[in-house]
């Protein structure tokens, strides 16, 4: 396996909780898949984890500058140490075109700071980029 990219994101949990409280269900439905919304436990913490993982995955994949994905194209669920990611839509097509075979993610929270890390790996080492993806 060859490294495609590494992405990191940091979330201030107090600010994220406040955002979810202020913007409510409409915001949650726009950003998160049902699977993410239905996770048991601390809802705001779970959604903050999912959001941070989505951002980290995007940074690791480095998708096309002209494409801003629907947040629901990346679904991240789990409890930090055992997060799983599922891609769909254009994000999945671009990842497939680049030969991404795995994305490893993890999160950690301490006090009011949460950090997510994503590592995207590809199977080939050709160094050529698919012309149809627009990835840079």
Secondary structure, 3 states (H helix, E strand, C coil): CEEEEEEEEEEEHHHHHHHHHHHHHHHHHHHCCHHHHCCCCCHHHHHHHHHHHHHHHHHHHCCCCCCCCCHHHEEEECCCCCCEEEECHHHHHHHHHCCEEEEEEEEEEECCEEEEEEEEEECCCCCCCCCCCCCC
